[in-house]
Amino acid sequence: MQMAGRTFAIGDVHGDLVHLRTLLAVLPPLDGADTLVFLGDYVDRGPMSAEVVAFLRDDLPTRVSAKLVMLRGNHEDGWLRVVRGGWDGFVLPRGNGAFECYRSFAGGRQPTDEEPPTQEEFAAILRGSFLPPEVVAWMDSLPFWYEDDHAIYVHAGVPEREGRFVHPREVEDQTILLWIRTREFFENYRGKRMVVGHTVTANLPPHLSSYTPADPLDLWAGECVVAIDTGCGKGGFLTAIELPSLAVHESR
């Protein structure tokens, strides 16, 4: 039997092309047997959402021979909902980073934390009309989960039903995989290793992590769940975990 190649799972990028480039530069040389799995949330908060999307769609495939898997995150799902009918609850909270995303795609300097959008900008954000059709189509093409010999990869996690955590394929409404956030999942999920983003590791119980529990900002590794959203795009850094070796690579 041929041995499976390495898989490098990469956490939430959130519009930070600098950290993305830095992380990719510190990975070991890749070949055609390797896989890069991105866990979603490519846009919002950071200053370069448009540039990150362009890099992932157009540039990276020409730079690496590894297989590329780009999963859907809740922020891609949020913008798809905005474009299809509006969702004030997603774009209005300033911390979600919709204004930063708008400025990246529309051009102009990045806003300050206290700066409100103009009336024209606000209208475009509410409709998502600034997003190019090809970017919307790309977001809509992203898969909800991926699995290989090493692990299951999903943006947020999986729900519990009848006393067990289900496999992603068993979830009828796949958007749940992008938004769910329960302490029970991180504490009690057992089964094939699952690698997730979405929940910033600083918000997870450090005493349950086997990886540098003294540093709550670091990757979080429970018994069967590995969480790798280390706050990129919002003052943190970008993390990748290499499987099956479990080596950790960081952009800081």
Residue pairs with C-beta under 8 A, 6 or more apart in sequence:
4 33
4 148
4 149
4 150
4 244
5 31
5 32
5 33
5 34
5 35
6 33
6 34
6 35
6 242
6 243
6 244
6 245
7 34
7 35
7 36
7 37
7 148
7 150
7 151
7 242
7 243
7 244
8 27
8 30
8 34
8 35
8 36
8 37
8 66
8 240
8 241
8 242
8 243
8 249
9 37
9 39
9 151
9 153
9 195
9 226
9 228
9 240
9 241
9 243
10 23
10 36
10 37
10 38
10 39
10 228
10 238
10 239
10 240
11 39
11 197
11 228
11 229
11 230
11 232
11 238
11 239
11 240
12 39
12 40
12 41
12 73
12 197
12 198
12 229
12 232
12 233
13 19
13 20
13 38
13 41
13 42
13 46
13 52
13 232
13 233
13 238
14 41
14 42
14 43
14 44
14 45
14 46
14 75
14 97
14 232
14 233
14 234
15 42
15 43
15 44
15 45
15 46
15 47
15 48
15 49
15 52
15 97
15 100
15 101
15 104
15 233
16 46
16 47
16 48
16 52
16 232
16 233
16 238
17 46
17 48
17 51
17 52
17 55
18 48
19 232
19 233
19 237
19 238
19 251
20 52
20 55
20 232
20 238
20 251
21 55
22 238
22 251
23 238
23 239
23 240
23 249
23 250
23 251
24 60
26 249
26 250
26 251
27 240
27 242
27 249
28 242
30 36
30 64
30 65
30 66
31 65
31 66
32 65
32 66
32 67
34 65
34 66
34 67
35 66
35 67
35 68
35 69
35 148
36 64
36 66
36 67
36 68
36 69
37 69
37 71
37 146
37 153
37 195
38 56
38 68
38 69
38 70
38 71
39 71
39 73
39 153
39 154
39 155
39 195
39 196
39 197
39 198
39 228
39 229
40 70
40 71
40 72
40 73
40 74
40 75
40 76
40 142
40 155
40 178
40 197
40 198
41 73
41 74
41 75
41 76
41 155
41 197
41 198
41 229
42 49
42 52
42 53
42 56
42 70
42 73
42 75
42 76
43 49
43 52
43 53
43 75
43 76
43 79
43 97
43 101
43 104
44 75
44 96
44 97
44 98
44 100
44 101
44 233
45 95
45 96
45 97
45 100
45 101
45 233
45 234
46 52
46 97
46 100
46 232
46 233
46 234
47 100
47 104
47 110
48 104
49 100
49 101
49 104
49 105
50 104
50 105
51 104
53 135
53 138
56 70
57 138
60 68
61 68
69 143
69 146
69 153
70 142
71 142
71 143
71 144
71 145
71 146
71 153
71 154
71 155
72 139
72 142
72 143
72 144
72 155
72 178
73 155
73 178
73 197
73 198
74 155
74 156
74 178
74 179
74 198
75 96
75 97
76 139
76 142
77 175
77 178
77 179
78 87
78 90
78 91
78 96
79 90
79 101
79 128
79 131
79 136
79 139
80 136
80 139
80 140
81 87
81 90
82 90
82 91
82 126
82 127
82 128
83 127
83 128
83 129
83 131
83 136
86 126
86 127
88 126
90 96
90 98
91 98
91 125
91 126
91 128
92 98
94 113
97 233
97 234
98 125
99 111
99 115
99 117
99 121
99 125
100 110
100 111
102 117
102 121
102 124
102 125
102 130
103 109
103 110
103 111
104 110
105 130
105 131
105 132
105 135
106 121
106 124
106 130
111 117
116 122
117 125
123 129
124 130
128 136
144 154
144 155
144 168
144 174
144 175
144 177
144 178
145 152
145 153
145 154
145 168
145 169
145 174
145 177
146 152
146 153
146 154
147 153
147 168
147 192
150 193
150 243
150 244
151 192
151 193
151 194
151 195
151 226
151 243
152 167
152 168
152 192
152 193
152 194
152 195
153 194
153 195
153 196
154 168
154 177
154 194
154 195
154 196
155 177
155 178
155 196
155 197
155 198
156 177
156 178
156 179
156 180
156 181
156 196
156 197
156 198
156 199
157 177
157 180
157 181
157 182
157 185
157 186
157 189
157 194
157 196
157 198
157 199
157 225
158 165
158 166
158 167
158 168
158 171
158 176
158 177
158 180
158 185
158 189
158 194
159 165
159 166
159 171
159 176
159 180
160 166
160 182
160 184
160 185
160 188
161 170
165 185
165 188
165 189
165 190
165 191
168 174
168 177
171 177
178 198
179 198
181 198
181 199
183 205
185 225
186 199
186 204
186 205
186 208
186 220
186 222
186 225
186 227
187 205
187 208
187 222
189 222
189 224
189 225
190 223
190 224
191 224
192 224
193 224
193 225
193 226
193 243
194 224
194 225
194 226
195 225
195 226
195 227
195 228
195 241
195 243
196 225
196 226
196 227
196 228
196 229
197 227
197 228
197 229
198 229
199 227
199 229
200 229
200 230
200 231
200 234
200 236
201 209
201 216
201 217
201 218
201 219
201 220
201 227
201 228
201 229
201 230
201 231
202 216
202 217
202 231
202 236
204 216
204 220
204 227
206 213
206 214
206 215
206 216
206 220
207 213
208 220
208 222
209 218
209 219
209 220
209 221
209 222
210 221
210 222
210 223
211 218
211 219
211 220
211 221
211 248
212 218
212 219
217 230
217 231
217 236
218 230
218 239
219 226
219 227
219 228
219 230
219 239
219 241
219 248
220 226
220 227
220 228
221 227
221 246
226 241
228 239
228 240
228 241
229 239
230 236
230 237
230 238
230 239
230 250
231 237
232 238
232 239
232 251
237 250
237 251
237 252
238 250
238 251
239 248
239 249
239 250
239 251
240 248
240 249
240 250
241 247
241 248
241 249
242 248
242 249
